[in-house]
């Protein structure tokens, strides 16, 4: 229930300044400043971008559906493990999608393999 409240609050508005999340004396967490990093980690880059265009009502509705998907045991609560699993799944999907997008730029002869020469040509191009 607390997670749903937090998700709904984040959907209603974006913070205007970064707030410190670490307790005094705790090790500092290194990540990019601001809301967008957490937004992308939770939703994935493309999904986060689409949420930016939604009204608060639409955002709440879609977040509710996502929370239902995160709740693997369907007990109505999100555990830390369920949330970790969700974020890992989202990040893994982003990595695979990114590789697929970039692969075609490096596989110049379209043989589904990237040779060192193809990589050098695609990466350094006219420098060679």
Secondary structure as UniProt FT lines:
FT   HELIX           2..12
FT   TURN            24..25
FT   HELIX           35..43
FT   HELIX           45..51
FT   TURN            52..53
FT   HELIX           56..70
FT   TURN            72..73
FT   HELIX           80..106
FT   TURN            108..109
FT   HELIX           116..124
FT   HELIX           125..127
//
